[in-house]
Amino acid sequence: MRVAPPVIINPSQRETLQQWARSRSLPARQVERAKVVLLAAEGKTDLEIAASLKISNQKAARWRKRFLQFDLTGLEKDAPRPGADPLSRPNSRGM
């Protein structure tokens, strides 16, 4: 069984994540991601986080990993998707 890497956050990061987790104005995705990282910092496993937040364990693992790689900025936006940039595609209506 794979063991998830530990998440250690400083007081400033904890405060920011707690604000995000309580927010009613931020996107729901960002709120969920903050909750994942806070639970991970408490030493919870990905399975425990998934059960607690009613998400997949893959999603919990993804946000733990993204936080460890990119810090708080990794939680703010989705990673770029493969494929053509939607702005560079020709207009499908011929305009």
C-alpha positions in Angstrom: 0.0 0.0 0.0 1.3 3.4 -0.9 1.7 5.9 1.9 0.9 9.5 1.1 3.6 12.1 1.7 3.0 14.2 4.9 1.7 17.8 4.5 3.3 20.3 6.8 1.9 23.8 6.7 3.1 27.0 8.5 0.8 29.2 10.5 0.3 31.7 7.6 -0.7 28.9 5.2 -3.0 27.4 7.8 -4.8 30.8 8.3 -5.2 31.2 4.5 -6.5 27.7 4.1 -9.0 28.1 7.0 -10.3 31.3 5.4 -10.7 29.6 2.1 -12.4 26.6 3.7 -15.0 28.9 5.4 -15.5 31.1 2.4 -18.9 31.5 0.7 -17.6 33.7 -2.1 -14.7 31.6 -3.4 -15.4 28.8 -6.0 -16.6 25.6 -4.4 -13.6 23.8 -5.9 -11.1 26.0 -4.1 -13.0 25.6 -0.8 -12.9 21.8 -1.2 -9.2 21.8 -2.1 -8.4 23.9 1.1 -10.3 21.4 3.2 -8.3 18.5 1.6 -5.0 20.1 2.5 -6.1 21.0 6.0 -7.1 17.4 6.7 -3.9 16.2 5.2 -2.0 18.5 7.5 -3.8 16.9 10.4 -2.2 13.6 9.3 -5.3 12.1 7.7 -4.9 9.6 4.9 -6.3 10.1 1.4 -8.9 7.5 2.1 -10.0 9.2 5.4 -10.1 12.6 3.6 -12.1 11.2 0.8 -14.6 9.6 3.2 -14.9 12.8 5.2 -15.5 15.1 2.3 -17.4 12.6 0.1 -14.9 12.7 -2.7 -12.7 10.1 -4.4 -9.4 9.2 -2.9 -7.8 10.0 -6.2 -9.0 13.6 -5.9 -7.7 13.8 -2.3 -4.3 12.5 -3.5 -4.3 14.9 -6.4 -4.7 18.0 -4.3 -2.3 16.8 -1.6 0.3 16.4 -4.4 -0.5 19.7 -6.1 -0.1 21.5 -2.8 3.2 19.9 -2.1 4.4 20.8 -5.6 3.1 24.3 -5.9 2.0 25.5 -2.5 -1.2 27.6 -2.2 -1.0 28.7 -5.9 -1.5 25.1 -6.9 -4.9 25.0 -5.3 -6.3 28.2 -6.9 -6.6 27.1 -10.5 -7.1 23.9 -12.4 -4.1 22.6 -14.3 -4.1 23.3 -18.1 -5.8 20.6 -20.1 -4.4 19.1 -23.3 -5.8 20.2 -26.6 -6.1 23.3 -28.7 -6.7 26.6 -26.9 -10.4 27.5 -27.3 -9.5 31.1 -28.1 -7.4 30.0 -31.1 -10.0 27.8 -32.7 -11.8 29.2 -35.8 -15.4 30.2 -35.1 -17.6 27.2 -35.9 -20.4 29.4 -37.3 -18.2 30.9 -40.0 -18.2 34.4 -38.6 
